[in-house]
């Protein structure tokens, strides 16, 4: 379907917003009046600029406080409207949005509202313009779509229809099924927005916290289904007021917006991008570092062994169980210190996963392949992390390990059989740039097919940390997306790799015995644990001595501890009962404070 976006959704000048919308693949825009008033371009120049960019101007908005007012006030409103219609003719736009009145002088009189809107539509028709009447959720007398439609129907004017806005309908808990009673040709415009579920004044909610479909808690896809069953064939247009989006770069925000509409159309059954291919595990994680020694010392103490080296790049493979970590000392690693740069996702269909990612506007990353290198596709996540869709030892699929040559690794010094405590990667925690958090959640859910949990807020010495986990149904891939985490020594935000073990106490002891440093946890934390839970004799003292944290829910227990941070990365040892599906969130404030104290 035709897609459109209101200029109010994006940051920057009007010219920057139009360019971003065009590059993201939108067919049209809604011109928000404030953006036009602040632009140095004439209406004719804006019209020409849109035409050059392949954009139609689908709506001019908003026209406020028009209807159900005293005669003198309405006469002034008509004079104002005439000037706006002249402006719209210069812009080349044929539909105007009229919001239900919030004017204190407005009367609770549907007949008067219908008569005045009909007169407004007479004037609009002279200019070849249609009037789309919308119920604001905080309208003085008209605040539901059903009420707005009754007034439009009573007016009976061919140039007067209604505009439906998903936020105004769903924020009030309205039932969108009644939309199907409106003739499709009388729905002049459809505006779409999602929002998190918040208990606050609806006006403030609307002005600051709207987000793109799929990023909040509303059933926008269900509402769209009702609209499409009326026969509506106009554009799907986004109107999102969001403080974060308007401070971010317009280009990525516009791409995120277009991706949200592609996923919305998929959910509503009107578009069929390539089917999602849910990753089943973490094939590898890749660390970029200017100095391999500190991170490999930690890996060695954790029980990892260097098993292979890339044939043509300064990249070593370290393994333990099914956990694999690449240590890359190439030139790119010399800029920012040790950092988590890439994740290999075990995929049932790597090519299919790449096709879906590209169809949903994920940047496909070019790879310089030497002859014989495995053909592995990679895309960039919103935070810049490279995501590889790959297979490990699953012929005939290309195996990423074919790019590596095995290296000899000595047995343990005492000649005993090497003991493996780490079994696999339990989860990854990826800190997002402040303006990419909602985009990241939509990306991982929509592009990768992971299920998203509700966001949680965690107290942090630097403010508040917000976290949202995404995971596959079987738990093979778990990623905690966070924003607002405590900075590391260099002022950047740390990522971490959580490693699964069947015995965290033994793994922690072995790590310490090998020279590793675990994050110390305050004694007050263990005093609180003693008050909240019953432990076997000596169990809590063991946890206290090793810095192991503990959580429990109805599904089981979660025991975990943390290494010191190397550059911008640290590791977590995790022992998870099968029924426990969380990430130890109640312990996050303790861990964050301990890391802050250590630095």
C-alpha positions in Angstrom: 0.0 0.0 0.0 1.0 3.6 -0.4 3.0 4.8 2.6 3.3 8.3 4.1 4.8 10.0 7.1 4.1 13.3 8.9 7.0 15.6 8.9 6.5 16.0 12.7 7.8 12.5 13.1 11.4 13.4 12.1 14.1 15.8 13.4 15.9 18.5 11.4 14.8 21.1 8.9 11.9 20.5 6.5 14.3 19.8 3.7 16.2 17.2 5.8 12.9 15.5 6.7 11.7 15.3 3.1 15.0 13.9 2.0 15.0 11.3 4.7 11.4 10.3 3.9 12.3 9.8 0.2 15.4 7.8 0.9 13.5 5.5 3.2 11.0 4.7 0.4 7.9 6.7 1.5 5.5 7.6 -1.3 4.2 10.8 0.4 4.3 13.1 3.4 2.0 15.0 5.6 3.2 18.6 5.9 2.9 19.6 9.6 2.1 23.4 9.7 4.9 24.3 12.1 7.5 22.7 9.7 6.2 24.9 6.8 6.1 28.1 8.9 9.8 27.5 10.0 11.0 26.8 6.4 12.7 29.4 4.3 11.3 27.7 1.2 8.2 29.0 -0.5 5.2 26.7 -0.9 6.0 26.4 -4.6 9.6 25.4 -3.8 8.5 22.8 -1.3 6.1 21.4 -3.9 8.9 21.2 -6.4 11.3 19.7 -3.9 8.8 16.9 -3.1 8.3 16.3 -6.8 12.0 16.0 -7.3 12.2 13.5 -4.4 9.3 11.4 -5.8 7.0 12.4 -2.8 3.4 13.4 -2.9 2.0 15.8 -0.4 -0.9 13.7 1.0 -2.1 16.0 3.8 -1.8 19.5 5.3 -2.3 19.6 9.0 -3.7 20.6 11.4 -6.5 23.1 11.2 -7.7 23.6 14.8 -10.8 24.9 16.7 -13.1 25.3 13.7 -16.5 23.9 14.5 -19.4 24.4 17.0 -18.4 28.0 17.8 -20.4 31.2 18.0 -21.2 32.9 14.6 -18.6 35.7 14.9 -15.9 33.2 15.8 -16.9 30.9 12.9 -16.7 33.8 10.5 -13.1 34.5 11.6 -12.4 30.7 11.2 -13.7 30.8 7.6 -11.4 33.7 6.8 -8.5 31.8 8.3 -9.5 28.7 6.3 -9.6 30.6 3.0 -6.0 31.7 3.5 -5.0 28.1 4.3 -6.8 26.7 1.3 -4.9 29.2 -0.9 -1.7 28.0 0.6 -2.6 24.4 0.0 -3.3 25.2 -3.6 0.2 26.5 -3.9 1.6 23.4 -2.2 -0.4 21.1 -4.4 -2.2 19.2 -1.6 -5.9 18.4 -1.7 -6.7 17.2 1.8 -6.7 19.1 5.1 -6.9 17.7 8.6 -9.4 19.4 10.9 -9.1 18.4 14.6 -12.1 18.4 16.8 -12.3 21.6 18.8 -10.7 22.1 22.2 -11.7 25.8 22.2 -13.4 26.9 25.5 -16.0 28.7 23.4 -17.0 25.5 21.5 -20.6 24.4 22.2 -21.8 20.8 22.8 -24.1 20.9 19.8 -23.7 18.3 17.1 -26.1 20.0 14.7 -24.1 23.2 14.9 -20.9 21.3 14.4 -22.3 19.5 11.3 -23.6 22.8 9.8 -20.4 24.7 10.3 -18.2 21.8 9.0 -20.5 21.6 6.0 -20.0 25.3 5.3 -16.2 24.8 5.7 -16.4 21.9 3.2 -18.3 24.2 0.7 -15.4 26.6 0.8 -12.8 23.8 0.6 -14.6 22.3 -2.4 -14.2 25.6 -4.3 -10.5 25.1 -4.0 -10.6 21.4 -4.9 -9.9 20.4 -1.3 -11.3 17.7 1.0 -11.8 18.1 4.7 -10.8 15.2 7.0 -12.4 15.6 10.4 -10.6 13.9 13.3 -11.7 13.3 16.9 -8.9 14.3 19.3 -8.8 12.0 22.3 -8.9 15.2 24.4 -11.4 17.1 22.3 -13.7 19.3 24.3 -16.9 17.7 23.2 -15.9 15.3 20.3 -13.3 12.8 21.4 -14.2 9.5 19.9 -14.2 8.4 16.2 -17.8 7.3 16.5 -18.9 10.8 17.5 -16.8 12.4 14.8 -18.4 10.1 12.2 -21.9 10.9 13.4 -21.2 14.6 12.8 -19.7 13.9 9.3 -22.6 11.7 8.4 -25.1 14.3 9.5 -23.4 17.0 7.5 -23.7 14.8 4.4 -21.2 16.9 2.3 -19.1 15.2 -0.4 -16.0 17.2 0.5 -16.3 16.2 4.2 -15.0 12.9 5.5 -13.3 11.6 8.6 -9.7 11.0 9.5 -9.0 8.0 11.8 -6.0 8.1 14.1 -5.0 4.9 15.9 -3.6 6.7 18.9 -6.7 8.7 19.5 -8.8 5.6 19.2 -6.7 3.1 21.2 -5.5 5.4 23.9 -9.0 5.8 25.1 -9.7 2.1 25.0 -12.1 2.5 22.1 -13.4 -0.5 20.2 -12.1 -0.2 16.6 -14.6 -2.8 15.3 -17.2 0.0 14.8 -14.9 1.4 12.1 -16.3 -1.2 9.7 -19.6 0.7 9.8 -18.0 3.7 8.1 -18.1 3.6 4.3 -14.5 3.4 3.1 -14.9 6.3 0.7 -15.7 8.6 3.7 -12.5 7.7 5.4 -10.4 10.4 3.9 -7.2 9.7 5.8 -5.6 7.2 8.2 -2.9 8.1 10.7 -1.1 5.4 12.6 0.9 5.5 15.8 1.6 3.1 18.6 2.5 3.9 22.3 3.6 2.2 25.4 1.0 1.6 28.0 1.3 4.5 30.4 -1.0 5.9 33.2 -0.9 9.6 32.4 -2.8 12.5 30.9 -3.7 11.5 27.4 -2.5 14.9 25.9 1.0 14.5 27.4 1.0 10.8 26.5 0.2 11.8 22.9 2.7 14.7 22.6 5.7 12.9 24.0 5.4 9.1 23.9 3.9 8.0 20.7 6.1 5.5 18.7 6.0 3.6 15.5 3.6 0.6 15.1 5.1 -2.5 16.8 7.1 -0.5 19.3 4.4 0.0 21.9 1.5 -1.8 23.4 -1.4 -1.1 21.1 -3.0 -3.5 18.6 -2.4 -1.3 15.6 -2.6 -4.2 13.2 -6.0 -5.1 14.5 -7.2 -1.6 13.9 -5.8 -1.5 10.4 -7.7 -4.7 9.6 -10.9 -3.0 10.5 -10.1 0.0 8.4 -9.2 -2.1 5.3 -12.4 -4.1 5.6 -14.3 -0.8 4.9 -12.6 -0.6 1.4 -10.3 2.2 2.4 -7.6 2.6 -0.2 -5.7 5.7 0.9 -2.2 5.9 2.3 -1.0 4.3 5.5 0.5 7.4 7.2 2.5 7.7 10.4 1.9 10.6 12.8 4.2 10.2 15.8 5.1 12.8 18.4 8.2 11.6 20.2 10.8 13.7 21.9 13.6 11.1 21.2 12.8 10.6 17.5 12.8 14.4 16.9 16.2 14.7 18.4 17.7 11.8 16.5 19.1 11.9 12.9 16.2 11.9 10.5 17.6 9.3 8.1 17.7 6.2 10.4 14.4 7.3 12.0 12.7 7.4 8.6 14.0 3.9 7.8 12.8 2.6 11.2 9.4 4.2 10.4 9.2 2.5 7.0 10.2 -0.8 8.5 7.4 -0.5 11.0 4.8 0.0 8.2 6.2 -3.1 6.3 5.8 -5.2 9.4 2.4 -3.7 10.1 1.2 -4.7 6.6 2.6 -8.1 7.1 0.7 -8.5 10.4 -2.5 -7.3 8.8 -2.1 -9.7 5.9 -1.7 -7.2 3.1 2.0 -7.7 2.4 4.2 -10.7 2.3 7.9 -10.0 2.9 10.1 -13.1 3.1 9.1 -15.2 6.1 11.0 -14.7 9.3 13.8 -17.2 10.0 14.3 -17.3 13.8 17.9 -17.9 14.8 18.4 -21.0 17.0 21.6 -20.2 18.8 24.7 -18.0 18.9 27.3 -19.4 16.6 30.0 -16.9 17.8 30.6 -13.5 19.2 33.5 -11.3 17.9 35.5 -8.9 20.0 37.6 -6.2 18.4 40.6 -5.2 20.5 43.8 -3.2 20.1 45.5 -5.6 22.6 44.6 -9.2 22.7 46.4 -10.0 26.0 43.9 -8.6 28.6 40.9 -10.3 27.0 42.6 -13.6 26.2 43.8 -13.7 29.8 40.2 -13.5 30.9 39.1 -16.1 28.3 41.9 -18.5 29.4 40.9 -18.1 33.0 37.3 -18.9 32.1 38.4 -22.1 30.5 38.4 -21.1 26.8 41.1 -22.5 24.5 42.5 -20.9 21.3 41.6 -23.5 18.7 41.9 -21.8 15.3 43.1 -18.8 13.3 41.5 -17.1 10.3 43.4 -17.9 7.1 43.7 -14.2 6.0 42.9 -12.0 9.0 44.3 -11.4 12.5 41.4 -13.2 14.1 41.7 -16.1 16.6 38.9 -18.5 17.6 38.6 -19.3 21.3 36.2 -22.2 22.2 34.7 -23.9 25.2 31.7 -26.3 24.8 29.4 -24.6 22.2 30.6 -21.1 23.2 32.9 -19.6 20.5 34.5 -16.2 20.8 36.5 -14.5 18.0 39.3 -12.1 19.0 40.1 -9.7 16.2 43.2 -7.5 16.5 42.7 -5.9 13.1 43.1 -2.1 12.4 39.4 -1.5 13.2 40.0 -2.6 16.8 42.6 0.0 17.5 40.1 2.9 17.7 37.8 2.3 20.6 39.4 -0.4 22.8 37.9 -3.9 23.3 34.4 -4.0 22.1 31.7 -6.5 21.0 31.5 -5.9 17.3 29.7 -8.8 15.7 27.5 -11.8 16.5 27.1 -14.9 14.4 23.5 -16.2 14.6 23.0 -19.9 14.0 20.2 -19.9 11.4 18.1 -22.8 9.9 18.2 -20.9 6.6 20.9 -18.2 6.4 20.0 -17.1 2.9 16.4 -16.8 3.8 17.3 -14.8 7.0 19.4 -12.4 4.8 16.5 -12.0 2.3 14.1 -11.0 5.1 16.6 -8.6 6.6 17.2 -6.9 3.3 13.4 -6.7 2.5 12.9 -5.0 5.9 15.6 -2.4 5.1 18.4 -3.7 7.3 21.7 -2.4 5.9 23.5 -5.3 4.1 27.2 -5.1 4.9 29.7 -5.6 2.1 32.3 -8.3 2.7 35.7 -8.6 1.1 36.0 -12.3 0.5 39.2 -14.0 -0.4 38.9 -17.0 -2.8 37.6 -19.9 -0.8 36.0 -17.8 2.0 32.6 -19.0 3.1 29.8 -16.9 1.6 28.2 -15.6 4.8 25.8 -12.6 4.7 25.8 -9.9 7.3 23.6 -7.0 8.2 23.9 -4.1 10.6 21.7 -3.8 13.7 20.6 -0.3 14.7 23.5 0.0 17.2 26.1 -0.9 14.5 26.6 -4.5 15.7 27.3 -6.8 12.7 24.9 -9.8 12.6 26.0 -12.8 10.5 23.5 -15.5 9.5 25.5 -18.7 9.5 25.7 -22.4 10.0 28.2 -24.4 12.0 29.0 -27.9 10.8 25.7 -28.4 8.9 26.5 -29.5 5.3 25.6 -28.6 2.7 25.3 -25.1 4.1 28.5 -23.0 4.0 30.3 -23.4 7.3 31.9 -20.2 8.7 34.5 -22.3 10.4 35.9 -23.2 7.0 37.6 -19.8 7.0 39.7 -20.9 10.0 42.7 -23.2 10.3 43.1 -25.3 13.4 46.0 -24.5 15.7 47.6 -26.9 18.2 46.6 -26.2 21.8 48.5 -27.8 24.6 46.7 -30.0 27.2 46.3 -28.8 30.8 49.6 -28.5 32.6 49.0 -31.4 34.9 48.2 -33.7 32.0 44.6 -34.2 33.2 41.6 -34.1 30.9 40.5 -30.5 30.3 37.4 -29.7 32.3 34.7 -27.7 30.5 32.5 -25.6 32.7 31.0 -23.2 30.1 28.5 -24.9 27.8 27.2 -22.2 25.5 26.3 -18.5 25.3 23.3 -18.0 27.6 22.5 -14.4 26.5 24.0 -11.2 25.2 23.4 -7.8 26.7 23.8 -5.0 24.1 23.7 -1.4 25.2 22.0 0.8 22.7 22.5 4.4 21.8 19.9 6.5 23.6 18.0 7.3 20.4 17.9 3.7 19.0 16.3 1.7 21.8 12.8 1.5 20.3 14.2 0.9 16.9 16.4 -1.9 18.2 13.4 -3.7 19.8 11.4 -3.5 16.5 14.5 -4.6 14.5 15.2 -7.7 16.6 11.5 -8.6 16.7 10.6 -7.9 13.1 13.8 -8.8 11.2 15.0 -11.7 13.4 11.6 -13.0 14.4 12.4 -12.9 18.2 9.7 -12.4 20.8 10.0 -9.2 22.8 9.2 -9.0 26.5 8.0 -5.9 28.3 10.5 -3.2 29.2 11.8 -2.9 32.7 13.4 0.0 34.4 16.4 -0.5 36.7 18.0 1.9 39.1 21.5 2.9 38.1 24.1 5.2 39.8 24.0 7.4 36.7 20.2 7.6 36.5 17.8 4.9 35.2 18.5 1.9 32.9 15.8 0.7 30.6 16.0 -2.9 29.4 13.9 -5.0 27.0 14.7 -8.6 26.3 14.1 -10.4 23.0 14.4 -14.1 22.6 13.5 -17.1 20.5 10.7 -19.4 21.8 13.2 -22.1 22.7 15.7 -19.8 24.5 18.4 -20.6 22.0 19.0 -16.9 21.4 18.4 -14.3 24.2 19.4 -10.7 23.9 18.9 -8.0 26.5 18.7 -4.6 24.9 19.5 -1.8 27.3 19.8 2.0 27.3 21.3 4.2 30.0 23.8 1.8 31.5 26.7 2.9 33.6 29.8 4.0 31.6 33.0 2.1 31.7 36.4 3.7 32.3 36.6 5.3 28.9 33.1 6.8 29.1 31.6 4.3 26.7 28.8 1.9 27.6 29.7 -1.8 28.3 28.3 -4.8 26.5 28.4 -8.2 28.1 28.4 -11.9 27.1 26.7 -14.3 29.5 28.1 -17.8 29.5 26.0 -20.7 30.6 27.3 -23.3 33.1 25.9 -26.2 34.9 27.8 -25.3 38.1 28.5 -21.6 38.7 30.2 -22.2 42.0 32.8 -24.5 40.5 33.2 -22.3 37.4 33.7 -19.2 39.6 36.3 -21.0 41.8 38.2 -22.3 38.7 38.2 -18.8 37.2 39.6 -17.3 40.4 42.2 -20.1 40.8 43.3 -19.3 37.2 44.0 -15.7 38.1 40.6 -14.2 37.1 39.0 -11.3 39.0 35.3 -11.5 39.8 33.2 -8.4 40.6 33.0 -8.0 44.4 29.4 -7.6 45.7 28.6 -5.7 48.9 27.9 -7.7 52.1 24.6 -5.8 52.5 23.3 -7.7 49.4 23.8 -11.1 51.1 22.2 -9.9 54.3 19.1 -9.1 52.2 19.2 -12.5 50.5 19.2 -14.2 53.9 16.1 -12.3 54.8 14.3 -13.2 51.5 15.2 -16.8 50.8 16.1 -20.0 52.7 19.4 -21.5 51.7 21.1 -24.8 52.5 23.8 -24.7 55.2 26.9 -22.9 53.9 25.2 -22.0 50.5 24.9 -18.3 51.1 28.4 -18.0 52.5 29.7 -19.6 49.4 27.9 -17.1 47.2 29.1 -14.3 49.5 32.7 -15.4 49.1 32.6 -15.6 45.3 30.4 -12.6 44.5 27.6 -14.8 43.1 24.1 -13.2 42.9 20.9 -15.1 43.2 17.3 -14.7 41.9 14.3 -17.0 42.0 10.9 -17.0 40.4 8.1 -19.5 40.0 10.1 -21.4 37.3 13.3 -21.8 39.3 16.5 -20.2 40.4 19.2 -18.1 38.6 22.8 -17.8 39.9 25.3 -15.5 38.3 28.5 -13.6 38.7 30.6 -11.1 36.7 34.1 -10.7 35.6 35.9 -7.3 35.7 35.4 -5.2 32.6 38.0 -5.3 29.8 37.7 -2.2 27.7 33.9 -2.1 27.0 33.2 -5.8 27.6 32.7 -8.0 30.6 31.5 -11.6 31.0 28.9 -13.2 33.1 28.8 -16.8 34.4 25.2 -18.0 34.5 23.5 -21.1 36.1 19.9 -21.1 35.0 17.2 -23.5 36.1 15.2 -24.7 33.1 12.0 -23.0 34.2 13.7 -19.6 34.8 13.2 -17.3 31.8 14.5 -14.0 33.2 17.9 -12.3 33.3 18.4 -11.5 37.0 16.9 -8.0 36.7 16.4 -7.6 40.4 20.2 -7.8 40.9 21.0 -5.3 38.1 21.1 -2.3 40.5 23.6 -4.1 42.7 25.8 -5.1 39.8 25.7 -1.6 38.3 26.6 0.0 41.6 29.5 -2.5 42.1 30.9 -1.7 38.7 30.6 2.0 39.3 32.5 1.7 42.6 35.2 -0.4 41.0 35.9 2.2 38.4 
